[in-house]
Amino acid sequence: MGLKGNGRPEPGPAERRDAAVRAAVARGLVSEREPVAGLLDVAGLRASAAALRAAFADVRTGGEAAADGGPGVLHAFAVKAASLVPVLRLLADEGLGCEVASPGELALARAAGVPPDRIVLDSPAKTPAELREALALGIAVNVDSRAELARLDALVASGGPPASPLGIRVNPQVGGGSIGAMSTATESSKFGVALRDPGARAWLLRAYADRPWLTRLHGHVGSQGCPPELLAEGVRLVYELAEEINGLAGRQQIRTLDIGGGLPVNFASDEVVPSHREYARLLAATVPGLFDGRYGLVTEFGRSLAAKHGLVLARVEYAKSAGGRRIAVTHAGAQVATRTVFAPDAWPLRVAAYDALGLPKTGEPVPQDVAGPCCFAGDLVAVGRTLPPLDTGDHVALLDTGAYYFSTHFAYNALPRPGVYGWLGTADGVRFAPVRAPQSLAELVAESGGAHAGALSGLR
C-alpha cells in the first residue's frame, strides 16, 4: 500500500473493489431489474498497459523502429479476451493495438478506431474474403498452414507486392501446460506449421527463400496453465528459426517476430504474478538477441492485461439448503462464467460476499455452494466454499473476471447479456461509464429469429 499526496495510505485492491461494489449497488447497476453486471476497473487497465510497455522498453537495447516500417514493439491486445469496443479504444489510447482472430473481432477493432497498421490477423481458418480484406487494408497476417500460404500466394500474385506485413505461424512443439485445451504448442496442436515434424523445417526455409515478401515469423505456446519458462522456450526456437532464415537469405528478411502472449494469471489472490516485467526479463535472459534492435516485436497479451481488473457482481435471489449444505442461488452462472462451471478444477474463481447494500458481508464463514441461474445441476461457480452466510438480497462478486467472462456470454436458457460498466475511483467517489448496455428482451427475441416467427410454419 503506497501513500497519497496527502500522506494517507493508497487503498489496496480489496478496498478499491469494495468501494466500486458499494457504489454499483447504490446506483442500481445491479438491482431486481438487472440482477447481474460486469464491472471494469479503468485505472487498473491503464496501469497494466503502461506496465507492459515499460517492461519491454526496459529490456530493449536496440533501435526503436522495425525494418518493415512497424513500431519497434507493438503490443497487440488479444481481442477475444475482452471483445468490447470501449475496452479496445481505451487500450488503443494507451498505445496498444489489436490481435484479431475473426471478421467480428476485426470489425470491433476497427469500430474502436484502431488503425490497420496496429492490427494483426491470426486464425487457423481464414477465408479468402478475410485474407483479401486484410491485404486491402494493410493488416498484418500470420499464415497458419501450408494450404493457407498457397491461398495467399494466389492473392499476392494477383494484387502485386503486398502492403500487409506477412509471416508464418510455427508450432515450436515444446509441449503443453496444466490445461490441455489452452496449450497450443503440443505435438499435435491445430495451430501453425509443426516445426519438428519431418520435413517441416526444410519446407519453412524454402517457403521464405521463395517469397521475399514474407517478413515476419510468429509463434505462440499457449495461455493459462503454461509457465513462463515454457513460453520463453517457444520464443527461443522461433528466434533461432528466424536467424537461420536470415542467414540463408544473406539479409534481414525476417524483420519482425510475433511472440504471442499467454502469460498466466494468478487467480488465487490479488497479487499480480508473474508480471510482464518478470516475463520480459526472462525473455531477455533466454533469448538475448530478441531485444538488440534487429527485430521488431509483436506481443499478443490478453488475459494478463485484463483479468485482474474486472468482476461479475450478482444478486443472491434465494438462499436455501439441501442435504445439510447451504446454497446461494445467484444470477451469475454458466452464462458469464462458462469455463469455471464446466472446468472448475482448471478455472477456479475467488468469490467475495457482500450484503444487500454492497458492503462486505460479515458473519462466521460456513461452507456453501454458489449456484447460477441456469437450468442444469452443474451450474455452480463454487462448491463448498467457506464464506459468510449468504442470504436473499445479498450480492456475490466473481473476482478476476475482466477477461473472457462477461465479455464472452454463453446464451444458455436465453439469459440476456448483462450490462458492463467501467469505473474510476475519484476524490468525490466512484464514477461509472457504460461499456455495454444490458441486453433487452426485445433484442434477445430479435437475435433469436423473432422477425421470422412464421417462416418454418410456412414451409409446406
N, C-alpha and C positions, 0 to 999 in steps of 0.2 A: 504494500500500500504506500503510495507516494504522498507528497504534500501539495496542496493547492497553493496559489499565490498568497492566500490569506493565512497560511500556516496550518489550516485544517487538513486532516488526512483525506487523500483522494478515496472515494468509495471503491471497494473491490467489486469483482464481477457479481457476486451474490447480492450485494446491496443495490447495485445498479439494476439488476434484473428484478429485484423485489419492487423497486420504485416504478419500473415500467409496467409490471403486472398490476400493481395497485392503481396506477393511472388508467390502464386499459379497462379495468373493471369500472372505475368511476366514470369514464367517458362512454360506457356502453358498447365498447368494441366487442366485448363478449357479454351476452345477455340471453334472456329467454328466447328472443327472436333470432339471434346469431350466436349459437352456443359454442362455437369454436372459431379460433382465428390464429393466424401466424403473426409473430412479432419479430422484426429485424432491427438489430442494433446498428444504426447508421455510422456512429462513431467507431464502432468495432470493425465494421467492414473497411472503412477508410484506413484505420490503423493497420489492418492486415495487409492491405495493398501497399502501403508505404513501407512496411517491414519487409515485404517480399522484394520490392525494388531495391531497398537498401542492402538486403542480404546478398544479392548478386552483384551489385555495384561494388561492394566491399572486397570481393574476391577477384573481380575482373581487372587484369593488369594491362590489357592492350587497348587498342583504339575503340572509339565509340560507334563507328558506322560499319555495318556489314557490307561486304563487297557486292552483294546483289541489290544494294540500294535500300534494304530494310534497316530497321534500327539495330543497334548493337545487341540489345536484348529486348525481345518482345515477350511480355508476359500475357499470354492469350488465355483468358478465363474460360474454363470448360462450361459452356452454356448449359449443358444438361444438369449441372449441379444446382443451378438456380435460374430456371428459364423464365425470368420475369424482366420485362423491358426496363423498368426503373432501376433495377439492380445492375443491369448491364450498362445503363447510362452512368450511374454513379461510379462504377469501376472504370469506365472509359474516361470519366473526368479525372480519375486518379491515375491515369496513364496506362491502363490495361487495354488489351484487345480482346478478341473472342476466338475460341476454338469451337467450331460448329460441326455437327455430325448428321445433319438432315436439312432438307429445304425449310422446315419450320424453324429450326434454330438459326439458320441464316437469315430468315425473314425477321426474327426477333432482334438479331444483332444489328441489322440494317435499320429497323424501326428505332433502335436505341441511338442511332447516329454514328455507329462505329464505322470508320472508313474502310473500304475494301482492302487496303494495304495493311490493315491491322486485324484481318480475319484469316483464319486457317481452316480449311475444309478437310475433315477426317471422317471417314465412314467406310465400312467394308462392302457397302452395297450402293455405290453411287450410280445413278442412272446417266445415260447420255445427256439428258436435259440438264442435270445438275452440273456435269462437267462443262458443258457448253456455257452455262451461266457463269460459272466460276472463271472460266477463261475470258469471257467477255468483260467481266468486272475487274479482272486482275487480282483475284483472290488466290492465295497460296493453296496448293493442293498436295496432299500426301497420298500417293498411289498405294493401294492396299494389296494388289495382286498382279501376277503376270498378265492375266486377262484384262485387267483394268489398264495396264500400261499399253497393251495393244489397242485398246479403245482410244486411249489418249493419243497414241501415235497418229491415228486417222484424223483426229480433231486438229492436232498441231499441223499436220501436213496440209490440211485444207484451209487453215487460217493464217499461215505464216508464223514467224517467230512469236512465241507466247509472251505476253506481258506478265502472266502469273508466274511467281516462283514455284517450281515443280520439283518434287522429290519422291522417293520411295520409302514406304514404311517397312522396316525389317523387324522380325521377331527374333531377339537375341537368344531365345530358348534357355534362359538362365534358371527357369523353374518357377514354382508358384509360392504364394504366401499362405496364410492360415485360412483364407476364404477362397475356395477354388473358383467361384463364379466371378471374382474380381481380379483374377490372375491372368494377365494377357501375354505372358512370355513363357508359357509351358511348351512342352514338345509339340503338342497338337492344337495350340491356340488357333482360333479362326482368324486372328488379326495378322496382317503383314506377310512378308516373304520370310519363311522359316530359314534363318541364317545357317543353321548347322545341318540342314537336310542335304543329302548327296547332290552335288552339282549346283547348289543354290549360290554359293559364294562366287563361283565362276560365272554363273548367269548374271549376277548383280554387277560384277566387274565389266562384263561385256555390255550390259544394258546402259551403263553410264558412258562407256567408251563410245558407243554408237549414238549417243544422244547428248550432245554438249549443252542442250537446254535443261538437262536435269542438274540442278544446282543445290539441292537440299537432300538431307538424309534424316529419317525420322525413326525413333524407337520409343516404345512405352511399355514398361514392365508390368504395371498393374496399379491397383488402388488399395483401399483399406485392407489391412492384413499383410501387406508386402512391406517388410522392413526397409529402412533407407539404404542399408548396405546392399540389398538385392537390387534396388533401383539404380544405385551407383554402378554396380557391376554391369547392368544392362547398358548404361550410358558409356561405360568404358569400351565395351565391344562395338557399339555403334561408332564411337570416335575412331577406334582402330581401323574399322572398315573405311571410314572417310579418308583417313590418312593413306590407306592402300590405294583407293580410287584416285586420289590426287597425285600420288606418286606415279602411278601408271600413266596418268594424263600429262604429267610433266608441268602441271599448272594447278592453280586453286580452282578446280571445277566445282567441288562442293564448298559452298561459301557459308552455308547456314546449317546448323544442327538443331533439329527439333527434338528435345529430350523428354517430352511428355510431362506428366505431372505425377499424381498418385501418392503424394506424401500422406501418410496415415494421420488420423485424428485421435486424440485421447478422449474417449467417451466416459472415462471413469471419474474425472474431476474437472475443475475449471482451469487447470494448468495446461498451457499450450506446449505440448511436447509430442514429437520433435518439432522444432521451429524451422522456418525457412532458412534462418541464418545457420543453424546447425547442419542442415542439409547442403547448403551452398558450400560450407567449409569441408564437408565430407567429399563432395564432388571435386573440390579443388585439390584435396589430398589424393583422391583416387585417380583423377584424370587432369593433371596439371595443365596440359595443353589446351583444355577446353576454354580456358579463360585468358589465353595470351594474346587475344585480339585478332587471330587469324580467322576465326569463325564467328559469324553472327549466331545468336542463340534464340530459340523459341522455347518457352515453357507452357504447360497446359494444366496448371493447378486449378482445382475447383473446390472440392470438399474442404481442403485445408485452409482455404481462404474464407469460406462462408459458414461452415458448420457451427462454430462456436458462437456465432452472432445471431442465432435465431432460436425461437422456442415456439412450440404449439401450446396455446392456452385454451382450456376447455372446461365447461361447467360439468360438475357432477350432477347428473339428472336424478339418480337414485342411489341410495346406499342399502345394501341387503346382505344376507348371509346364506351360505349353502354348505352343508357338511361341516359346519363349525368354522368356516372361513368367511371373513368379511369380503365383500365385493363392492367396489365403487364403479357404477356404470356411468361412463362419461361419453362425450361426443368426439373423442379422439381415439380412433382405432385404425383399422387397416386402410381406410381411405386416405389417411395422412401419414401413417407410419407403417407402410406396406412391408418394408424389409424387416422391421422389428417384429411384426406379427407373424410373418411366415418363416423367418430365420432368426429367432430370438437369441440363440447362442452366438451367432455372428454379429448381430446388430442390437445389443442391449442398450437401453436408454436410461439415463437418470430421470427420476420423476420428482418434482417438487410439489409440495402440498400447500394450498392457500385457502383461506376461509372465504365466506361469501362477499367480503369487502375487498378481497385481493391481498389481505395481509397474510404473512407466513403462518401456517396452521400450527397450533400448539397442541399439547396433549401427549400422553405416554404412547410412543410408537408401538404399533402392533402389525403383524403380518397381514397383508390383504392383497387381493387382486385388483388391478386397474384394468377395466374392460372398456371396449369401444362399442359403438352403436350398431355394428354390422351383424346380420343375422346368420352367424355361424359360431360354433362353440369356441373356436380358437382365436377369436378376435380379442386378444389380450395383449396389452403393451407392457404389463408387468405381472408376474405371478409370485405370490407370497412375499411381496416387497414390504419391508418394515417402514411404515410411515405413520404419522399422527392419524388417528381415526378420521376418515373422510365421511362427510355427511351430505345429504341432499342440499344443493345450493352452493357447496364449496367449489373450488377450482383445482385443476391439476395443470402443471406445466411440464411438457416433454422437452427436455433440455438438449442443446447441441443439435438442433434440427434445422439450422439455417441452410443446409444443403440437402437436396433430394426429397425432403419430406413434404412440406405444404406446397412446394412449387411443382411437385410431380404427383398429381392426385390420382387415386385409384377409384373409379366411379362405381364401386360395388353398392348395391341397393339403391342406385340413383341418388346417392347422397351428394348434395351440391358442393362445389368447391368453396372452401372458406375464404373469407377476406384476409388479406395480408397487409400489414401496416409497418412502415418504418418508424422508428422512434429515436429521439435525441434528448438526452438529459441536459437541461439548461439551469441557470441560476433561478429561473422562475418556475421550474418544474419540468415535466416531460412533455415534449411536443411530438405530435404524430403526423404522418403524411401517408396518404393511400398508396399502396403498391398494386394491389389488385382488389377490385370490389367483390364482395360476396356474390356468388352466382345466384341469380334469382331462379325461382321455379319455372318461370316462363322461358328463361334462357335454357334451362335444362331440358324442358319439353321440346324446344326448337332443335336443340342439339341431338335429340333422340328421335328425330323424324316427325315431329308434330305437324309440319306442313304437308306431309304425305300420308296422313292418317288412313285415308281410304284407298291408298294405292294398291295394296295387296288384295283387298276385297274385290277390287275392280278387275283383277286378272281371272277371267273365267274361260 
